[in-house]
Amino acid sequence: MGKTISCSVLLALISCFYLLFATALDTITPSKSIKDPDVIISQNGVFRLGFFSLANSSNRYVGILPLKDSSGILTISDDGNLVVSNGKAEILWSTNVTNLVPNATSAQLLDSGNLVLNNGENGGSSILWESFQHPSNVFLQTMKISTDVKTGRKVQTRSWKSPDDASDGNFFQGIEPFSIPEGVIWNNNQIYFRTGPWNGRIYIGLINVNRVYFDGFYVVADDVEKTYYETYEYSTDSRLIYFELESDGRYVERIWDAGKGDWINGYSSYLTDCDVYGKCGVFGICDSTKRPICSCLKGFKPRNIEEWSRGNWSSGCFRTTPLHCQRDNNNGSEAGQGDDGFLKLKKMKVPAFPDQSSITNGECKDQCMKNCSCVAYAYDAGIGCMLWSGDLIDVQKFSNRGVDLYIRLPSSELDKGNSEIIVITTVISGMVVIIIISALLLLRRMGQQRGRKKRRTHIKDKFHGETIGESSIGVKLQQLPLFNFEELATATNNFHPQKKLGQGGFGLVYKGTLDDGKEIAVKRLSKDSGQGLEEFMNEVAVISKLQHRNLVKLFGCCVEAEEKMLVYEFMPNRSLDAFLFDPVKQRLLDWRKRFNIIEGISRGLLYLHRDSRLSIIHRDLKASNILLDQDLNPKISDFGMARIFGGDENQANTKRVVGTYGYMSPEYAMQGQFSEKSDVFSYGVLLLEIVSGRRNTSFYNNKDDLSLLGYVSS
């Protein structure tokens, strides 16, 4: 039997991650039961099903069911159900599926951790019952936490009563559609924590998620069928990760650390008291960096001052001055829209229960202003316009991330305090501050210029001040936007593995955040890379001169000692191949999105070939070099192999054929001859992949066709 890492409990299932392959059977049949302490192990040795005990409990468990001794049996009953019975043959739990055929079912433990009741002993044609539809406190890969509004059916994780008692606790976690889907943790029937709305990429109310939430995590919302679910599936099996809803209501990510030989905590839903839902009541705002943590929004006062003084903020706040539109309406006249305005609050967790509108950002304010019941609005590119009417609840101030929230106030509240004395004081104070800041900035700039000059001199000496690249059209290093190594190391947390976005022949790409909050992608050339200084500088020379919405933007570079790095705009949805060839993620690419991606690539390629000042041949156009922004808009990247043509040039030859086989045109691959037609050929292959969802190379093991091109032409 393999070495156990750790265990996590599902209903009627104890699932243990394994490092070593195990040889035990993976199926329970009418003739093959599990009797304590026997186990079954999934086919590839990933999960184990059996009986277990908790640290401070004398009970034996299989799932959430306590047995008082070690005589428990997990078997297929005479009616075909999976049951747990004790030594007295008393049935303690059953799958309770009706109309089964006796002696025709089996229960199999899959490598996903799902225990399924099938037709037949070797996995039948249909699943009759599955443990993933009845989870306990653990959320595993491919499991779907779901809500079906029409039927009322919900799949939710449920906490244990305590770490030593696996019976049902008070907390459960699931997805709530509201008007925009959110992840919610409930304490009995009260909301305890919420993630904020899903914007197609992340839950916008999770401040401590530094990655694009988690690789493979996504939410699917079918507003027509009224079904909603969240799930996750990693593209690699190199990391063991699961999520656990603890008995105190915390929702924690567990990551297996092979070096420590133990599980470590990652994301946690609860970091401060501000994460508790509605901590400061209606129209209150929670800021964990302040004491007390709760205060009223501007224009509001505590409803119960005595309770607030004792640290009980649940009564919330009330508006001190009515909105002008409300007073005008009460007087029977039209709303005085010009007399109300909006107070901007930066980096906020938006209130609960927004109404969604598809209007643009510029129209969001106008729509809220026209409706007197609208008390706040916010905008997120992935969601659109969010509007609130009635009480605002669960508003939190973030130190970073978050969105801008606009609170509706009467003009008297917005203008309050602008007296002459305050104005004069502010002006004088501002002048003093400006003088001090200007002096500091001047000193800093002088220091930076000296450092930059020193770095450029070093670079110039190292590379002899030459323009580098296969083309005669180069760029001087002295003219490049330069980052220093320390700045990029800080931005990427010293190039921490958790900041890693991807890897190629050139080296690694990391996500970083600069001091001003700007998110970047840092391409760090490996010392062992097949690409050298020539490709590095060629990419700088090409892309630094390009400006187009469908080309990835280069912010600058770093060349210090042995380090060579390029700094790009951050693309939150990574590359097209991560969506296109993933059986789960590709469902997010409907035909409209695929068409938009095709159109964007076409526009970018047309710019390179025709609309830029000099014609540019990319030479490595493929799905992994198409990056996607938060709205799945495509941007062509990786210009290390590109060539620039000037004047009347339209084709060239090279003895060094570079690029990716399967995307290369025949004349380029065999003769080294390339032109705009080379990119067009690659674009055609990419177009077929986008339409079919299949890699060009996925047919190589097919005896009839050698590639996607062969399949299409046949």
Secondary structure, DSSP 8 states (H G I E B T S, - for coil): ---EEEEEEETTEEEEEESS---S--EEBTTB-EETT-EEE-TTS--EEE-B--TT---EEETTEEESSS--EEEE-TTS-EEEE-TT--EEEE---SS--TT-EEEEE-TTS-EEEEESTT--SSEEEEGGGS--SEE-TT--EEEETTT--EE-EEEEEETTEEEEEEEEEEEE-SSS-EEEEEETTEEEEEEEEB-SSSBTT-TT--SSSSTTEEEEEETTTTEEEEEE--S-SSS-EEEEE-TTS-EEEEEEETTTTEEEEEEES-SSGGGSTTTT-TTEEE-TTSSSSEEE-TTEEES-HHHHHTT--TT-EEESS--HHHHHHHTTS---GGGEEEEEEEEEE--SS-EEE-S-HHHHHHHHHH-TTEEEEEEETTTEEEEEES---SEEE-SSS-EEEEEEEEHHHHHTT--HHHHHHHHHHHHHHHHHHHHHHHHHHHHHHHHHHHHHHHHHHHHTT---SSSS----GGGS-B--HHHHHHHTTTT-GGGEEEEETTEEEEEEE-TTS-EEEEEEE-TT-S--HHHHHHHHHHHTT---TTB--EEEEEEETTEEEEEEE--TT-BHHHHHT-TTGGGG--HHHHHHHHHHHHHHHHIIIIISSSEEE-S---GGGEEE-TT--EEE---TT-EEE-TT--EEE-SS--S-TTTS-HHHHHH-EEEHHHHHHHHHHHHHHHHH---GGGGTT-SS-SSHHHHHH-
